[in-house]
Amino acid sequence: MDNNDCCLGKLLKVIDTLQKNANNECPIDEGCSRPYLGTFTSSLCYNTRPVTLYLKNGDLFSAPYNSTGTTSSVFRVERVKDCCAKLRVLEPVVNEGVTTYNATNFFVDVNLQCICAIKCLADIILENI
């Protein structure tokens, strides 16, 4: 099966390409498939468009990111091939009510045919990716 048969694979491939080609030129646009990372009011461009995934039963997909089994439901797209995606698990860090994310060294391979929906979160800058 190729990306033409996998709409979520096509969307994640766009996000993956944007992240790999992130630079400082940010045109104005909106939505998950906008051709840049970051907001149009920012002079700073970002390197990650975090996503959350929903299973066909409506549950939020999550994966562990440390040896104690702590889970996160926020991911960075690392690679997409056909209907499979390699995602980096992002660690949420809450400080004074504001949530930021750290890149982890934990990855999960996801069969996108088991995923029903993707939600894009606000673009961010991740260190050490």
FITIZA-830113 format. One record per atom (N, C-alpha, C): y, z, x. Coordinates in Angstrom, 1 decimal. Atoms other than C-alpha are relative to their C-alpha. Example, Ala and Ser with C-alpha at 12.3 -4.5 7.8 and 13.67 -1.06 7.14 Angstrom:
2
R       y       z       x
R    -1.2     0.0     0.9
R    -4.5     7.8    12.3
R     1.2     0.0     0.9
R    -1.1     0.0    -0.9
R    -1.1     7.1    13.7
R     1.1     0.8    -0.8
% end
This chain:
129
R       y       z       x
R    -1.2     0.0     0.9
R     0.0     0.0     0.0
R     1.2     0.0     0.9
R    -1.2     0.0    -0.8
R     3.4    -0.8     1.4
R     1.2     0.6    -0.8
R    -1.2    -0.6     0.6
R     6.9     0.6     0.6
R     0.4    -0.6    -1.2
R    -0.4     0.7     1.3
R     7.4    -2.0    -2.1
R    -0.7     0.6    -1.2
R     0.8    -0.6     1.0
R     4.8    -0.2    -4.1
R     0.3     1.6    -0.1
R    -0.2    -1.4    -0.1
R     6.2     3.3    -3.3
R     1.5     0.3     0.0
R    -1.4    -0.1     0.1
R     9.7     3.9    -4.6
R     0.5     1.2     0.8
R    -0.4    -1.2    -0.8
R     9.9     7.4    -3.0
R    -0.1    -0.3     1.4
R     0.2     0.4    -1.4
R     8.7     6.0     0.3
R     1.2    -0.9     0.4
R    -1.1     0.8    -0.3
R    11.5     3.4     0.1
R     1.3     0.9     0.2
R    -1.1    -0.9    -0.1
R    14.1     6.1    -0.5
R     0.0     0.9     1.2
R     0.2    -0.9    -1.2
R    12.8     8.4     2.2
R     0.2    -0.9     1.3
R    -0.2     0.9    -1.1
R    12.8     5.4     4.6
R     1.5    -0.3     0.2
R    -1.5     0.2    -0.1
R    16.5     4.8     3.9
R     0.6     1.3     0.7
R    -0.5    -1.3    -0.6
R    17.2     8.5     4.7
R    -0.4     0.1     1.4
R     0.5     0.0    -1.4
R    15.1     8.3     7.9
R     0.8    -0.9     0.8
R    -0.8     1.0    -0.7
R    17.0     5.2     9.0
R     1.4     0.5     0.2
R    -1.4    -0.5    -0.1
R    20.4     6.8     8.3
R     0.0     1.1     1.0
R     0.0    -1.1    -1.0
R    19.4     9.9    10.3
R    -0.1    -0.5     1.4
R     0.2     0.6    -1.3
R    18.2     7.8    13.2
R     1.2    -0.7     0.5
R    -1.2     0.8    -0.4
R    21.4     5.8    13.2
R     1.3     0.7    -0.2
R    -1.2    -0.8     0.3
R    23.9     8.6    12.5
R     1.0    -0.2     1.1
R    -1.1     0.2    -1.0
R    27.2     8.0    14.2
R     1.3     0.6    -0.7
R    -1.3    -0.6     0.4
R    30.9     8.9    13.7
R     0.8    -0.9    -1.0
R    -0.7     0.9     0.9
R    31.8     6.0    11.3
R    -0.5     0.3    -1.4
R     0.4    -0.4     1.4
R    31.7     7.3     7.7
R     0.7    -0.7    -1.1
R    -0.7     0.6     1.2
R    32.6     4.9     4.9
R    -0.1     0.8    -1.2
R     0.0    -0.8     1.3
R    33.3     6.2     1.4
R    -1.1    -0.6    -0.9
R     1.0     0.3     1.0
R    30.3     6.2    -1.0
R    -0.6     1.3    -0.5
R     0.6    -1.2     0.6
R    28.2     8.6    -3.1
R    -1.5    -0.3    -0.2
R     1.4     0.2     0.4
R    24.5     9.2    -4.0
R    -1.0     0.1     1.2
R     1.0    -0.2    -1.0
R    21.2     9.6    -2.2
R    -0.1    -1.2     1.0
R     0.2     1.1    -0.9
R    21.2     6.1    -0.8
R     1.3    -0.5     0.6
R    -1.3     0.4    -0.6
R    24.8     6.1     0.4
R    -0.3    -0.3     1.5
R     0.4     0.5    -1.3
R    24.8     4.3     3.8
R     0.5     0.9     1.2
R    -0.5    -0.9    -1.0
R    26.0     7.3     5.9
R    -0.4     1.4    -0.3
R     0.3    -1.4     0.2
R    25.4    11.0     6.4
R     1.4     0.8     0.0
R    -1.2    -0.8     0.0
R    28.2    13.5     5.4
R     0.8    -0.4    -1.2
R    -0.9     0.3     1.2
R    31.0    13.6     2.8
R     1.1    -0.9     0.5
R    -1.1     0.9    -0.4
R    33.8    11.1     2.7
R     1.2     0.7     0.3
R    -1.2    -0.7    -0.4
R    36.4    13.8     3.1
R    -0.1     0.6     1.4
R     0.2    -0.7    -1.3
R    34.9    14.9     6.4
R     0.2    -1.0     1.2
R    -0.2     0.8    -1.2
R    35.9    13.6     9.8
R    -1.3     0.2     0.9
R     1.3    -0.3    -0.8
R    32.5    14.9    11.1
R    -1.1    -0.6    -0.7
R     1.2     0.6     0.6
R    29.4    12.9    10.5
R    -1.2     0.9     0.3
R     1.1    -0.8     0.0
R    26.1    14.6    10.0
R    -1.3    -0.7     0.5
R     1.2     0.6    -0.5
R    22.6    14.0    11.4
R    -1.3     0.2    -0.9
R     1.1    -0.3     0.9
R    20.4    15.2     8.5
R     0.4     0.0    -1.4
R    -0.2    -0.1     1.4
R    20.1    14.7     4.8
R    -1.2     0.8    -0.5
R     1.2    -0.8     0.4
R    17.8    17.6     3.7
R    -0.4    -0.4    -1.4
R     0.5     0.3     1.3
R    15.6    17.0     0.7
R    -1.0     1.1    -0.5
R     1.0    -0.8     0.6
R    13.5    19.0    -1.7
R    -0.9    -1.0    -0.8
R     0.9     0.9     0.7
R    10.4    17.5    -3.3
R    -0.7     0.8    -1.2
R     0.6    -0.6     1.2
R     8.8    18.1    -6.7
R    -1.3    -0.7    -0.3
R     1.4     0.5     0.3
R     5.1    17.7    -7.5
R     0.0    -0.6    -1.4
R     0.2     0.6     1.3
R     3.9    15.8   -10.6
R     0.0     1.0    -1.1
R     0.0    -1.0     1.1
R     3.5    19.1   -12.5
R     1.4     0.7    -0.1
R    -1.4    -0.5     0.1
R     7.2    19.9   -11.9
R     0.3     1.1     1.0
R    -0.2    -1.1    -1.0
R     6.6    22.6    -9.2
R     0.7    -0.5     1.2
R    -0.7     0.3    -1.3
R     8.8    22.6    -6.1
R    -1.0     0.1     1.1
R     0.9     0.1    -1.1
R     6.8    21.6    -3.0
R     0.6     0.9     1.1
R    -0.5    -0.8    -1.1
R     7.0    24.1    -0.1
R    -1.1     0.0     1.1
R     1.0    -0.1    -1.1
R     5.3    24.5     3.3
R     0.4     1.1     0.9
R    -0.3    -1.1    -1.0
R     5.0    27.3     5.9
R     0.8    -0.6     1.2
R    -0.7     0.4    -1.2
R     7.3    27.2     8.9
R    -0.1     1.1     1.1
R     0.3    -1.0    -1.1
R     6.1    30.2    11.0
R    -1.4     0.5    -0.1
R     1.4    -0.5    -0.1
R     2.9    32.0    11.9
R    -0.3     1.1    -1.0
R     0.3    -1.0     1.0
R     3.4    34.6     9.2
R    -0.1    -0.6    -1.4
R     0.2     0.7     1.3
R     3.2    32.0     6.4
R     1.3    -0.1    -0.9
R    -1.3     0.1     0.8
R     6.9    32.2     5.3
R     0.2    -1.5    -0.3
R    -0.1     1.4     0.5
R     7.6    29.0     3.3
R     1.4    -0.4    -0.2
R    -1.3     0.6     0.4
R    10.5    26.7     2.7
R    -0.3    -1.2    -0.8
R     0.1     1.2     0.8
R    11.1    23.9     0.2
R     1.0    -1.0     0.4
R    -1.0     1.0    -0.5
R    13.7    22.1     2.3
R    -0.5    -0.7     1.2
R     0.6     0.8    -1.0
R    12.7    19.3     4.6
R     1.0    -1.0     0.6
R    -0.7     1.2    -0.7
R    14.1    16.7     7.1
R    -1.0    -1.1     0.1
R     0.9     1.1    -0.2
R    12.5    13.3     7.0
R    -0.1    -0.4     1.5
R     0.2     0.4    -1.4
R    11.0    12.4    10.4
R    -0.5    -1.3     0.2
R     0.6     1.4    -0.1
R     9.0     9.3     9.7
R    -0.6    -0.3    -1.4
R     0.6     0.5     1.3
R     7.9     7.2     6.7
R    -0.8    -1.2     0.3
R     0.8     1.2    -0.1
R     5.0     4.8     6.7
R    -0.8    -0.1    -1.3
R     0.6     0.2     1.3
R     3.9     3.3     3.4
R     0.3     1.1    -0.9
R    -0.3    -1.1     1.0
R     3.5     6.2     0.9
R    -0.3     1.3     0.7
R     0.2    -1.3    -0.7
R     3.2     8.9     3.6
R     1.3     0.3     0.8
R    -1.2    -0.5    -0.7
R     6.0    10.9     5.1
R    -0.3     1.2     0.9
R     0.0    -1.2    -0.8
R     6.2    13.2     8.0
R     1.3     0.7    -0.1
R    -1.3    -0.8     0.3
R     8.7    16.0     7.2
R     0.0     1.2     0.9
R    -0.2    -1.2    -0.8
R    10.1    18.7     9.4
R     0.4     1.1    -1.0
R    -0.3    -1.1     0.8
R    10.2    22.1     7.6
R     1.3     0.6     0.5
R    -1.2    -0.7    -0.4
R    13.7    23.6     7.6
R     0.1     1.4    -0.4
R    -0.1    -1.4     0.3
R    14.3    27.3     7.8
R     1.3     0.3    -0.6
R    -1.3    -0.4     0.6
R    16.9    28.6     5.4
R     0.5     1.3     0.6
R    -0.7    -1.2    -0.5
R    19.4    31.1     6.8
R     1.2     0.3    -0.9
R    -1.1    -0.4     0.9
R    21.6    33.0     4.3
R     0.8     1.0     0.7
R    -1.0    -0.9    -0.6
R    24.7    34.6     5.7
R     1.2     0.1    -0.9
R    -1.1    -0.3     0.9
R    27.3    36.1     3.3
R     0.0    -1.0    -1.2
R     0.1     0.9     1.2
R    26.0    34.0     0.4
R     0.0    -1.5     0.3
R     0.0     1.4    -0.3
R    26.1    30.7     2.3
R    -1.3    -0.3     0.7
R     1.3     0.4    -0.6
R    22.8    29.0     3.1
R     0.2    -1.2     1.0
R     0.1     1.1    -1.0
R    22.4    26.9     6.3
R    -1.4    -0.1     0.3
R     1.4     0.2    -0.3
R    19.3    25.6     7.8
R    -0.2    -0.2     1.5
R     0.4     0.2    -1.4
R    17.6    25.7    11.2
R    -1.2    -1.0     0.0
R     1.1     0.8    -0.2
R    15.2    23.0    12.4
R    -1.1     0.8     0.6
R     1.1    -0.7    -0.5
R    11.7    24.3    13.0
R    -0.9    -1.0     0.7
R     1.0     0.9    -0.7
R     8.8    22.9    15.0
R    -1.3    -0.1    -0.9
R     1.1     0.1     0.9
R     6.6    22.9    11.9
R     0.2    -1.3    -0.9
R    -0.1     1.3     0.7
R     5.8    19.5    10.2
R    -1.1     0.0    -1.0
R     1.0     0.2     1.0
R     3.9    18.4     7.2
R     0.0    -1.5    -0.3
R     0.2     1.4     0.4
R     2.5    15.0     6.3
R    -0.2     0.1    -1.5
R     0.0     0.0     1.4
R     3.0    14.3     2.6
R    -0.4    -1.4    -0.6
R     0.4     1.2     0.7
R     1.3    11.7     0.4
R     1.0    -0.1    -1.2
R    -1.1     0.1     1.0
R     4.3    10.5    -1.7
R    -0.5    -0.4    -1.4
R     0.5     0.2     1.3
R     2.0     9.5    -4.5
R    -0.3     1.3    -0.8
R     0.2    -1.3     0.6
R     1.6    13.2    -5.2
R     1.4     0.6    -0.4
R    -1.4    -0.5     0.2
R     5.4    13.7    -5.4
R     0.6    -0.8    -1.1
R    -0.6     0.6     1.2
R     7.3    13.0    -8.6
R     1.5    -0.2     0.1
R    -1.4     0.1    -0.1
R    10.9    13.6    -7.7
R     0.5     0.6     1.4
R    -0.7    -0.5    -1.3
R    13.2    14.1    -4.6
R     1.4     0.3    -0.4
R    -1.4    -0.4     0.1
R    16.5    16.0    -4.6
R     0.6     0.0     1.3
R    -0.7     0.0    -1.3
R    18.9    15.3    -1.8
R     1.0     1.2    -0.1
R    -1.0    -1.1    -0.2
R    21.0    18.3    -0.6
R     1.1    -0.5     0.8
R    -1.1     0.4    -0.8
R    24.3    18.2     1.1
R    -0.4    -0.3     1.4
R     0.3     0.3    -1.4
R    24.2    16.6     4.5
R     0.4     1.1     0.9
R    -0.2    -1.1    -1.0
R    24.1    18.9     7.5
R    -0.1    -0.5     1.4
R     0.3     0.3    -1.4
R    24.1    19.0    11.3
R    -1.1     1.0     0.4
R     1.1    -0.9    -0.5
R    20.9    20.3    12.8
R     0.0    -0.1     1.5
R     0.2    -0.1    -1.5
R    20.6    21.4    16.4
R    -1.5    -0.2     0.3
R     1.4     0.0    -0.5
R    17.5    20.8    18.5
R    -1.0    -0.8    -0.8
R     0.9     0.9     0.7
R    16.0    17.9    16.6
R    -0.4    -1.1     0.8
% end
